[in-house]
Amino acid sequence: MKVVVGLGNPGLRYDDTRHNVGWWVVDRLAYDWGFGSFEKEGRSLRAGGSMGDASVLLIKPTTFMNRSGAALVGVDGLEECDFGSDLLLVVDDATLDVGRVRFRPEGGSGGHKGLKSVSGTLGTDSYARLRVGVGMMPEGADLSDWVLSPMSEADESTVVGLLPELSEAVGVWVRDGIEEVMNQFNR
């Protein structure tokens, strides 16, 4: 089974913020892949189905960003996953320009508290991640305020315009793995 986790925060207040880009991506995956609606299970919203020959589970933690790892405790099938090849985390990245995309096979949190929480829960940094650029924080701004603020209309349009391509890219990850998706989609 492949597991794709889109990090974000629950609640209408956060829907259009930079920090919820991970949710935007998995929402698009569920739509494009015909997985239906997300259902509340434990500390997350989940949708699942098949993508080609692979079973795929999409997860949106409802524990708030800084405690994202708690949403993965007790997820059926996750303990049998090879995190290095079967788990993909989708997150916002405030160190990348809007529209930049980075797939990575593993790595540190880079200061992202959601990734730090997940790594702490899993006991490893060895899982794939998709970082979606949400724009560099303006000089003198507070990082928390920046990522929890709504995106400008132009920036939001750029990210929303990427969603079909990101859906295709995650499909490549499901079928062919992280190296192939990095070669085709990193920019």
N, C-alpha and C positions, 0 to 999 in steps of 0.2 A: 504494500500500500504506500502511496505517496501522500504526504501531508503538506499542505500549504497554509501557513499562518500569516494573516495580515494583521499587523499591529495597529492599534488605534485606541480611542476612548469612546465609551458608550454615552449616549445622550445627544439630543438635538443640538445642544450648545456646541458640540465638537464636530458635527457633521462636515462642515466646510473648512476645517482647520488643516494646516500643513501636517499635523501629527496623525491625521486620519487617512492619509494617502494609502497606507497598507490595506485599510478596509475598502477603499475605492477599488483597488486592484482585485481583491477576492470577490467583491460584489460583481465586478465585470466577468470574472472567471465563471461564477455560478450562472450568470445570465448566458454567456456565450456557449457554455458547455451543457446547458439545459439541466442543471442540477436542482432547479426549483428554489424555494424559499429557505432561508436559514431558520433553523429551529434552536431554541434555547436548550442546552444540555450542560449541566454543571455550571461552570464559570465561563461559558463561551456560547457563541452562536455557531452552529455547524450546518454544513450542507455537503453532500457527497454524491458520488456517482462514478461512472467509468469514463475514462479518456483513452480511447483506443483499447489496448489490452490491460491497462492499469486501473486499479481502483484508486480514487483520489478523495481525500477528505479536506475540505476547506474549513478553516477555523478563524473566528474573530473573537479574541479574548474580550470579556466584559469586566475585567478586573482593574481597568485603567492601566495606562501605559507602564507606569513604574512597577507594576506587579503582574505583568503579562505572563511570566513564567508559571504563576499559580494556576492559570487557566489550562495548562497542559498536564497537570497532575491528574492521573486517573483516566486519561483519554484512551478509550479502547483501541488497541492496535499500535499505539505510539511506542510502547515499551519494546515491541518486536521490530521496530523500524531501525534500519541502519541510518543513523542521523546524517552521516556523510553523503549518502546518496538518495535518501528518501524524504528528507525534511528541507523545506524552503521557507525562510522568513522574509516577509515583504515589509519594508520600513521606509519611512521618510528619511531624507538626509539633508540637513541644513548646511552641509559643507559642499554640496554640489549645486551648480546652477540649475534653475528650473528646466526640466526636460532632459537632463543628463540621467543616464541609467547605468548602474553597475551591478552585474552579477558577480558574486565571489563564492568560492568553494568553502571558505571558513574565514575566521579572523576574530579580532577583538570587537568590543562594543563601539569603539570610536566615540565614546562619551554618550551613546544612545542608551538611555536607562531601560528601555523596553528590551533591547538585546542583552543588556547586562542581567536583567531579571531572568530571561529565558536561559541564558548560559548558566546562571547559578542553579536554576532548577534542574537542568539537564546534566550539569556537571561537566560540560564541554563547550568549546567554541567551534567544534568541528561539525558544522552544518552549513548548508548553502544559504545565501541571503541575496535578496534583490533590494538594492538601495535606489530609491527614486528621488532625484533632486527636487527640492522644494524652494530653492533659492538660498543664497548666502545671507546670513543674519546681518543686518545693517550695523555698522560700527556704533558701539555704545549701547546697543540693544541688549536686553536680557534674553538668553536662549529660550527659557521657558515661555516667556511672553511671546516670542517670535513664533515658535512652533504651535502654540495654542491660539494664534490669531488666524482669522480667515485669510485666505489667499486673495490677492488682487484678481480682478476679473480676467486680465490677460494671462496671469500665471496659472489660474485655475483652468482656463481654456487650453493652455499648453499641456498640462498634466492630463486633463480629460481626453485631449486629442491623442495622447500616447496609449490610452487604455486598450484599444484594439491590438496594437503592436505588442503590448505587454502580455495580453492574453495569448497571442501567438507564441511569444517567447517562453512563457511558462509551459505551454504545450510542448515546446521543444525540450525544455528541462525534463518534463515527465517522460517523454519518449527516449531522449538521447543523452540526458545528463548535463551536468554543469559545464563541462569543457566546451561542448558544442554550443550551448546557449551563450556562453561568454564570447566565443568566436563570432557568432552571428549578430549579437545584439548590444554588446557593450559599446558605449560611445561617450 
